[in-house]
């Protein structure tokens, strides 16, 4: 019989260079400020040479109407769905509002007996 055990690997010691790089990274992250921190810095906008967006005041004021299609409605109206068959005897409720069709008397008795 074989028994498997989990052996933890030994933690590798980091070098002085790795520790210094990690500390430098921590210092740079901690020096960052966000809009949520207390020391909010105002960001100076960089001059990119692109003029600001200006919306013209003399726009074309015309409004174009939609095309009128012949025949009135563009889609067929949907009427309520109605069961027109004779096989289904009724609708039962098993759990909460789950509607289940009932086709035989046995199904109705089974659903009535499934109550808690």
N, C-alpha and C positions, 0 to 999 in steps of 0.2 A: 504494500500500500504506500502510495506517495502522498506526502503532506506538503502542500505549498504554503509558504509564508510570505508575507510582504515585508521586504527589507527596505528601510528608508535609506536613500542615498546620502552620502556625506555632503554637507554644504561646502561648496568651494569658496576659498578665501579670495576676495577681490584684491586687486593690486592697488597701489597708491594712486596710479594714474586713473584707474577706473573710479576710485573714490573721489578724486578731485573733479573728474568730469561730471559725476553725478551731483556733487555739491554745487558746481557751477550751474548745472541745469536747474537744480532746486532754487538757487538764488534768482535766476532769470525768471522762473515761473512765479515766484513769490513777489517779484518786483512789478509784475504786470498789474494794471488796474483796469477794471471794467466799469460799466455804467452802474453796476450794482454795488461796487465797493465805495467806501466813504470818500476816498481821495479821487474824485472825478477830475480827469484832465480834459481840457478843451482841445479838440483835434483841429489843427490848422489845415485848411483846405489847400491842396497842392494845385498850383496853376498848371493846367494841362494844355492850355491854348485853345480849348474847345469852348465856343461861346455857349452861354446858357440857353436852354430851350425856351423859346418865346412863342406863345400861341397867337396867331393872327386874329385881329379883331374884325376884319372884313371877310368873314367866312361866307360861303354860299348858303343863304338862308332857306333854300328850297327843301321841301320835304316831299319825297316821292311815295305815292300811295301803292299799296299792294295790288297785284294783278287779281282781277276778279275772274274766278274760274266758272265756266257754265255748269249748271246742275246743282248749285247750292253748296252742300257739304262736301268736303274733300275726302272724308273717310266715312265708312259705313257706321251707322249708329249701333251701339251695343245694347241689346235688351237683356233683361235678367235671364239667367239660365234656369230652366225648369225641367225636372225629371218627368218624362212622359211615359215611362214603361210601367209594367204591372208586376214585375218580379220582386221589387223591393217592398217590404211590408212596413218599414219605418226606419227611424234614425235613433240610434242609441248613443249614450255618452258613457265612455269608460273612465277616462281620467281627465279631470278639469273640463275643458271645453273641447275635447277631442270627439268629433262627431263620427260615428261608425255606422255604415248602412247595415240593416238587418234584413236578411232574405228568408229566414226560416224561423219557426217558433222555437226550435232548439237553441238557435243563436240568441234569441231574446232571453230565454231562461238562463243560459250560460252567463250572459252579461249581467243579469239581475243577481246572480249568485256570486259574482266577482267583487261585490262591494266589501269594504273593510268592516 
